[in-house]
Each structure stands twice: as structure tokens, then as C-alpha cells.
């Protein structure tokens, strides 16, 4: 019975592994930190899998576990260290020479300035989860998710315009 449970877990996680990587990328810029948090996510998923009640899709449940793990890790790591800005952080790009990858990087940077909950909502929205599924993962109501998304989109547009002007 344990082997069947382990095989089911491995199969589900491997099919949805991108979720852990997306969450880690959204909250951690440092590749070593991302690797550490992904390892912690896998541990938390494995530890809580026997309690997964299958009332929601596995991917929805996995988002929830990964987000909670990342947020816990953020809280712990913010107490440990702070890093001064380097010269590369101060460089200003020429907006006229910006390509698609640079725009995406700027968007991720803008998303990174949002509150942890709003970052999670954006990530889930970008992964085409329904408002209902986002509400299930975040613990918000479906209406609250919709209202927050409108406000988040407006905030991101302003931030992108500001970085475009600078």
C-alpha cells in the first residue's frame, strides 16, 4: 500500500513539477535559494500527501503547498540577511533597445514588488487558473480574487510605465 501511495505521489509531482519552479522563481532571484526552497517544497508535499483529500485537483493543492512553503521560507530568510544593492542593480536600460526577454524580466521584477499574496494571485492567474481555483488556493473569495486582479493589473501597468520612462 505504501509503495502504491509513493508511486502515485511521484507520478503527480512529476506531472506538475513546473508549479514548484514557477513559485520559486517568483519569490527568489538567487538560484541557490530557489533550489533550497524547491527541496523544501518537495519535502512538504511528500509529508502532506497522505492527507490530500482529492476534493480539488492535485495541481491546485500543489500550488497551495508550494505557495505556503515559499512564503514561510521568505519570512525566515528575511530575518536572516539583507543584501546591499550592487552596481548592476543601479544600471538603467535603454528602453528603445529592449527585447521580449527584457520586457518579461521587467515584468517579473514589477511582480516581485507586489505583496506576497498579490504575487501568488498573479502567478496563478498567469497559469490560467480560474478565479474559483485561485480562491481555493489563496483562501480568498472568488469576488475578492477578481477585485484584487483588477487592482494588481492597474498597479503593474503603472510600475511598468515608470520603469519604461526611467
N, C-alpha and C positions, 0 to 999 in steps of 0.2 A: 504493500500500500504506500509506503514512504517513497519507494522508487517511482511509482506512478505519479505521485504528487510532485516529486523533484523534476521528472521529465516534463510534466505539464507546465511547471513554473519556468523551466529553461526555454521551452518552446514559446511561451507567451512573451517572455522578456526579450528573446532574440528577435521576435517579430516586431517588437515595439522599442528596440534599443535607441532609436533616434530621439525618443522623448527625453531620455536622460541627458543625452548630449545637447539637445536644444536648451533644456533648463539650465544646464551647467554653463553653456556659452552665454546665456542671457545674464547670469549673475556673476560670472567670474571671467576676468580677462586673462589671468595668468594660466597657462596650460597645465602647470603642475597642480595648481589649486583645483582646476577643472577635473583632472584625473583623480585627485583625492576625494572630491565631492561625489563623483560618479561611483567611486568604490563604496562610499558611504551609502549612496542611493541603492546600490545593488544589495548591500547588507540589509538595509531597512526593508526593501522589497521582499527579500528572501525570508526575513524574520516575520513579516506580517502576512505573507501569502496564505498560510493556513486559515487566517481569519477573513480572507477575501470572500465575500458572500455572493458574488456574481449577480448582484442586483443592478450593477452598472457594467458597462463594457470594461474589459481589462485595461484598455488604454486610458480611460477616464480615471480609473483607480490608480494607475501607474503615474499619471500626471499629478494626482493629489499627493501621493507618497513622495515623489521626486521634488515637487514644489516645497512641501513641508520640510524635507531634508535640506534642501538648498537654503531656505530661509533660516533654519536653525543654524546651519553652517555659517551663513552670513553674520548672524548675531554673534556667534562665538568668535569668528575671525576678526570682526570689527573691534572687539575688546583686546585682541592680541597685538595688532600692529596698525600703523598707518604709514603710508609711503609718500615721501615728498614728490612733487611733480618734477619730471626730468625735462631736459630741453626739447625732447621730441613732443612732449605734451603742449609746448608753447608754440610750435610751428603752425603757421597759418597757411592753409592750402589756397591755391588759386582756383576759385570756383569755375572758371571757364575751362579748366583742363580736367575737370572731374569726370571720371568714367563711372560705369554702373557699379563696380565693386566699391568705389569710394563713396558713392551715394548710399549703398547698403551699409557700409561701415559707419557713415554718419548717422544713419537711421538707428542702427544698433546703439550707437553712442547716445543718441537722444532718448531711446527707450531705457537705457541704463540710468538715466537721471530721474526716471519715474519712481514712485514709491514701490516697494516690493510687491504689493498686491496689484497695483496697476500694471507692473511689468508682467506679472503672471497672466493677467487678463489679456494683455496684448498678445503674448505668446500663444495662448490658447486660441485666440481669435485668428491669428495668422495661420494656425494649423487647422483652420476650418471647423473648429468645434462649434456646435450650436450654442445659442445663449443658454439653453437648458443644461447642456453638458458643462459649460463654463460655470454656471451657477452651482452645479453639483460639486465640481472640483474646489471652488473657492468658498463655498458656504454662503454665497450671496443669493438674493432672489434674482429671478430672470429679469425683472424690470430694472433692478439696480445694476445688473450687468449692462443692459442696454444704455442706461443713463451714463454710466461710467465710461463706456466705449465712446460715446459722443464727446464727452469732455476730454478723454485721453487723446482722441484724434485731433481735436482742436489744439490741445497743448502741444502735441507733436508737430503739427503744422507750424505753430509759432516758433518752436525751437529750431526746426529745420530752416525757416526763413531767416532767423537770427544768425545761424551758423553760415548760411549762404551769403549773407550781407557782409559778414566779418572776414 
